[in-house]
Amino acid sequence: MYEDNTSDLVVASNLTRYLKAWRAARGKELGLTGPLPQARVQQASGKSDKWYRMFEAGTPVKYDTETLLAIADCLGLDDSERMTLFLLTMGVPAPVNVTLHDDDVRLRPMTWILEQQGPRPAYISDENWGIVAFNKAMADWCPWVHDPEPNLMRYVMLYPEARGVYEGWENHVRVFLAMIRLEIAKRGHDTPIAHLLLEALEDPTIKALWDEDPSVVANRDGHHYRLRLPFFNNQPIDCISQVFIPSAHPHLRLVLMTWPEGVDGFITPPLALHGK
């Protein structure tokens, strides 16, 4: 016979109950005499004491992804608990091993793809090559993605270290300049990428490459290139960029860095050296 257990369902979706339980578990884990104090979580969240008390009580308050991630880190939540926290607040699973610079819930499904790449770097960029989101592998390989407003074009053309990272750096710049030409043709001169180009053209080498020819390139999908990264002790590795355009977000690019296994002449990243 069916029994009305609606109260159990209410408990299962009660954020306050979870937060109190997580604070209790964290306090025990840290060897405290009681639950982790609310003040500790409040400080980690970067919000006011009143805000956190309202948040834990279930009172509607404003928050973003970074706030929830900070709370999850403070509470030492595992992947399942993080997912629960995000589902009960934002209605979407938590990003695991993914950093999202643009706090747009509509991008969440794309971040799941980044997460599922495991040891293979992946990122989302915008129409100006700004990095919108990236997975842990991308951050391991390319720490510059943690910079404020990271941008692939800026890194390749304006960061001195990039000239050693990209084997055949000038050829890479030629391709990037060709893509910028096409972007300017589509969107005009008053765009972030056009302004970045002007900054890059102050470098004599890049200016000479710009003046070399008027080639245009739509994208680097399928492009095979060689890198020398500190993550791999500057040893050469080969990669292929696979570029996808989400139909719901045509201004974004989902880029997966891939490589084949056992292909002659192709230097596969030695992921085993890093416990991957």
C-alpha positions in Angstrom: 0.0 0.0 0.0 1.3 3.4 -1.0 2.3 5.7 1.9 2.6 9.4 1.6 6.2 10.1 2.3 6.2 13.7 0.9 8.0 14.8 4.1 11.0 12.6 3.1 11.1 14.3 -0.3 11.1 17.7 1.3 14.0 16.7 3.5 15.9 15.4 0.5 15.6 18.8 -1.2 16.4 20.9 1.9 19.5 22.9 1.4 19.7 23.9 5.1 19.8 20.3 6.2 22.6 19.5 3.8 24.7 22.6 4.8 24.4 21.8 8.5 25.4 18.2 7.9 28.3 19.2 5.7 29.5 21.6 8.3 29.3 18.9 11.0 31.2 16.4 8.8 33.9 19.0 8.0 34.3 19.8 11.7 34.8 16.2 12.5 37.2 15.8 9.6 39.3 18.7 10.9 39.3 17.4 14.4 37.1 20.2 15.8 34.9 19.7 18.9 31.8 20.6 16.9 30.6 21.5 13.4 32.7 23.9 11.3 31.5 27.3 12.4 29.2 29.3 10.1 31.8 32.1 10.3 34.4 30.0 8.5 32.1 29.2 5.6 31.0 32.8 5.5 34.6 34.1 5.3 35.4 31.6 2.5 32.3 32.7 0.5 33.5 36.3 0.5 30.0 37.4 1.6 28.7 39.0 4.7 27.7 37.2 7.9 24.1 38.1 7.3 24.2 36.8 3.7 25.5 33.4 4.8 23.0 33.0 7.6 20.2 33.8 5.1 21.8 31.4 2.6 21.9 28.5 5.1 18.4 29.2 6.3 17.1 28.9 2.7 16.2 32.5 2.3 16.6 33.7 -1.3 19.9 35.6 -1.8 22.1 36.4 -4.7 25.1 34.3 -5.5 27.2 33.1 -8.4 29.3 30.1 -9.4 32.5 31.3 -7.7 30.7 31.8 -4.4 29.2 28.3 -4.5 32.6 26.8 -5.4 34.2 28.6 -2.5 31.6 27.2 -0.1 32.1 23.7 -1.6 35.9 24.0 -1.1 35.6 25.2 2.4 33.2 22.4 3.3 35.5 19.8 1.6 32.6 18.5 -0.6 33.2 15.6 -2.9 31.9 15.5 -6.5 28.4 14.1 -5.5 28.0 16.7 -2.7 29.1 19.5 -5.0 26.5 18.4 -7.6 23.9 18.4 -4.9 24.8 21.9 -3.8 24.6 23.2 -7.3 21.4 21.4 -8.2 19.7 22.8 -5.1 20.8 26.3 -5.8 21.4 26.9 -9.5 19.5 23.9 -10.8 22.5 22.5 -12.7 25.3 20.1 -11.8 28.5 21.6 -10.4 31.5 22.0 -12.7 34.1 19.4 -11.7 37.6 20.2 -12.8 36.3 23.0 -15.0 36.8 26.7 -14.6 34.1 29.0 -16.1 35.0 32.7 -16.5 31.6 33.6 -17.8 28.9 32.8 -15.2 26.2 31.9 -17.7 24.0 28.9 -16.8 23.4 28.3 -20.5 27.0 27.3 -20.9 26.8 24.5 -18.3 26.1 21.7 -20.8 29.3 22.7 -22.7 31.4 22.6 -19.5 30.3 19.0 -19.0 32.1 18.2 -22.3 35.2 19.8 -21.0 35.0 17.8 -17.8 34.6 14.5 -19.7 37.9 15.0 -21.6 39.8 13.8 -18.6 43.6 14.3 -19.3 43.0 15.9 -22.7 43.0 19.7 -22.6 39.8 21.4 -23.8 38.5 25.0 -23.6 35.7 27.3 -24.8 36.7 30.6 -26.5 34.6 33.5 -27.7 34.7 35.4 -31.0 37.7 37.4 -29.7 39.6 34.2 -28.7 39.0 35.1 -25.0 39.0 31.9 -22.9 35.5 31.5 -21.5 36.0 28.1 -19.8 38.6 25.4 -19.5 39.2 22.0 -17.9 41.9 21.0 -15.4 44.1 19.5 -18.1 44.1 22.8 -20.0 45.2 24.6 -16.8 48.0 22.1 -16.2 49.3 22.5 -19.7 48.7 26.2 -20.1 48.7 28.0 -16.7 48.1 31.4 -18.4 44.4 30.5 -18.7 44.2 31.6 -15.0 45.3 35.1 -15.9 42.7 37.9 -15.8 40.8 37.9 -19.1 42.9 35.2 -20.7 43.1 35.3 -24.5 44.7 32.8 -26.8 45.8 35.4 -29.4 47.3 37.6 -26.7 49.2 34.7 -25.3 50.6 33.5 -28.6 51.6 37.0 -29.9 52.4 39.0 -26.8 53.8 36.6 -24.2 57.5 36.1 -24.8 57.4 32.5 -23.5 55.0 31.5 -26.3 57.8 31.7 -28.8 59.4 28.8 -27.1 56.2 26.9 -26.4 55.0 26.8 -30.0 57.4 25.1 -32.3 57.5 27.2 -35.5 56.1 30.1 -33.7 56.1 32.4 -36.8 53.9 30.0 -38.7 51.4 30.0 -35.9 51.3 33.8 -35.9 50.8 33.8 -39.6 47.7 31.6 -39.2 46.4 33.7 -36.3 46.8 36.9 -38.2 45.0 35.3 -41.2 42.1 34.5 -38.8 42.1 38.0 -37.4 41.9 39.4 -41.0 38.7 37.4 -41.6 37.2 38.5 -38.3 37.9 42.1 -39.1 36.2 41.7 -42.4 33.1 40.2 -40.7 32.9 42.5 -37.7 34.8 45.7 -38.5 37.7 47.5 -36.8 36.1 48.5 -33.4 36.3 45.1 -31.7 38.5 43.7 -28.9 40.4 41.5 -31.3 41.1 44.4 -33.7 42.5 46.4 -30.8 44.6 43.5 -29.7 46.0 43.3 -33.2 47.1 46.9 -33.1 49.0 46.1 -29.9 50.6 43.1 -31.4 51.6 45.0 -34.6 54.0 47.1 -32.4 56.3 44.1 -32.5 58.5 44.3 -35.6 58.4 40.6 -36.3 54.6 40.4 -36.1 54.3 43.6 -38.2 56.5 42.0 -40.9 54.4 38.9 -40.9 51.2 41.0 -41.1 52.6 42.8 -44.2 53.8 39.6 -45.8 50.5 38.6 -47.5 46.8 39.1 -47.1 45.8 35.5 -46.4 42.6 34.7 -44.5 41.8 31.6 -42.5 38.4 30.7 -41.0 39.6 28.4 -38.2 42.3 25.9 -37.1 40.1 22.9 -37.1 42.3 19.8 -37.6 45.5 21.7 -37.3 48.5 19.6 -36.3 51.2 21.4 -34.3 54.0 20.7 -31.9 54.4 22.2 -28.4 57.1 22.3 -25.8 55.5 22.8 -22.4 57.0 23.1 -18.9 54.4 20.6 -17.8 56.2 18.0 -19.9 59.7 19.3 -19.1 59.8 21.2 -22.4 59.9 18.0 -24.3 58.2 18.1 -27.7 54.6 16.8 -28.0 52.2 16.8 -30.9 48.5 17.9 -30.8 45.6 18.3 -33.1 43.0 21.0 -32.5 39.4 20.0 -33.1 37.1 23.0 -33.3 33.3 22.8 -32.8 30.7 25.6 -33.1 27.7 25.1 -30.8 24.5 25.8 -32.7 23.0 27.5 -29.7 26.1 29.7 -29.3 27.5 30.5 -32.7 29.9 33.1 -31.3 31.7 30.5 -29.2 34.2 27.8 -30.1 34.6 24.5 -28.3 38.2 23.4 -28.8 39.5 19.9 -28.0 43.2 19.2 -28.0 43.6 15.6 -29.2 46.2 13.2 -30.5 46.2 9.7 -32.1 47.8 6.7 -30.5 50.6 4.8 -32.2 51.0 6.9 -35.3 54.6 7.0 -36.7 56.2 10.4 -36.3 53.6 11.7 -33.9 54.9 12.5 -30.4 52.2 11.5 -28.0 52.0 13.5 -24.7 53.6 11.3 -21.9 50.5 11.5 -19.7 51.6 8.5 -17.7 54.4 10.6 -16.2 51.8 12.7 -14.5 49.7 9.9 -13.1 46.9 10.5 -15.7 
